[in-house]
């Protein structure tokens, strides 16, 4: 009776697609167990990231490519768009479907016979029982300020053996709570993507120069997506013209752009794709540049190669601020909705502002003053960053990829 009710509510098409999905799920699982009779290949590694070929997994893979691990190891990438991934023609690399919605024998074969499964978002072995000699490492993708609010716990047949973290202090504490696991699973190795902060990053430099030319300062603004703070704040961002903190209206955007022109400074604005559809962002501003993940991907640039080129960061409650601490550059925190955010979403620590070492601004005028301080090289919070850094980062050497491989006993 429940099924009939759902068919009436959602339609026959929903029912057919649901059945197809269940059959596909079953076939993928059966295929995995069939291939499990084969020996495990100790030189085969599977990678996964959300946003194909990105984040911590790609940074680790990139390090291996550049350091001749291809002579000994074979790489398998779980991606959403196999056709696009093949365009890069990476050596010793094959691609499989990331999600279970597509029947993929090649996926089942590699999942069953790879020694290492490394992911930063989605554990692709969660639907099957991993083999005894397989090792699953969760690199994850950030330590933040927000309160931990996990959804309904999904029972996984295989969980990760270890999770990577940035320090044995706040970073480990946060992640073991967020991932709901024993802290003994935590290994303090640092994030591979942060290694880009310690390299020349010619790709990032070239891309930024193509965007801004020879500007005095370039600031990155990465606000938190606020859809989930309050049901009254819709996806369409009807509560303001921009959906941004501090700068609420088109007039204020124009004023900000005029100010940046005068100061020979550019703000690169990386926002959620839903915000990018707002009418205000159909207008092109000379010194406020909208940037998306697609822009980075099209230019073959990783986000952290790009971030490393910024003179300062503007954010609010995003984990990007914690990563940016390693660069020891100014951070502006926009906290105009702090009380509302605390009430509806909450923070990991009650005194969370103590862990935000930068200018904390609450209105447009304070925002401009904070920007001006960066332009004038007035770094007012350097000591605060120095005090907070060890709580989140044990290492500041750009050698996280090397540590991860050493921990996994992956040698050239």
Secondary structure as GFF3:
##gff-version 3
##sequence-region A 1 412
A	DSSP	alpha_helix	2	10	.	.	.	ID=ss1
A	DSSP	alpha_helix	12	35	.	.	.	ID=ss2
A	DSSP	beta_strand	41	48	.	.	.	ID=ss3
A	DSSP	alpha_helix	55	66	.	.	.	ID=ss4
A	DSSP	three_ten_helix	69	71	.	.	.	ID=ss5
A	DSSP	beta_strand	74	79	.	.	.	ID=ss6
A	DSSP	alpha_helix	82	86	.	.	.	ID=ss7
A	DSSP	beta_strand	93	97	.	.	.	ID=ss8
A	DSSP	alpha_helix	105	113	.	.	.	ID=ss9
A	DSSP	beta_strand	114	119	.	.	.	ID=ss10
A	DSSP	beta_strand	135	138	.	.	.	ID=ss11
A	DSSP	beta_strand	162	165	.	.	.	ID=ss12
A	DSSP	alpha_helix	170	178	.	.	.	ID=ss13
A	DSSP	three_ten_helix	183	185	.	.	.	ID=ss14
A	DSSP	beta_strand	186	188	.	.	.	ID=ss15
A	DSSP	three_ten_helix	192	198	.	.	.	ID=ss16
A	DSSP	alpha_helix	202	212	.	.	.	ID=ss17
A	DSSP	beta_strand	217	221	.	.	.	ID=ss18
A	DSSP	alpha_helix	250	262	.	.	.	ID=ss19
A	DSSP	beta_strand	265	270	.	.	.	ID=ss20
A	DSSP	three_ten_helix	275	277	.	.	.	ID=ss21
A	DSSP	three_ten_helix	279	282	.	.	.	ID=ss22
A	DSSP	beta_strand	288	291	.	.	.	ID=ss23
A	DSSP	alpha_helix	293	298	.	.	.	ID=ss24
A	DSSP	alpha_helix	303	307	.	.	.	ID=ss25
A	DSSP	beta_strand	312	315	.	.	.	ID=ss26
A	DSSP	alpha_helix	320	324	.	.	.	ID=ss27
A	DSSP	three_ten_helix	325	327	.	.	.	ID=ss28
A	DSSP	beta_strand	331	334	.	.	.	ID=ss29
A	DSSP	alpha_helix	338	344	.	.	.	ID=ss30
A	DSSP	three_ten_helix	352	355	.	.	.	ID=ss31
A	DSSP	beta_strand	359	361	.	.	.	ID=ss32
A	DSSP	alpha_helix	364	375	.	.	.	ID=ss33
A	DSSP	alpha_helix	382	392	.	.	.	ID=ss34
A	DSSP	alpha_helix	400	408	.	.	.	ID=ss35
###
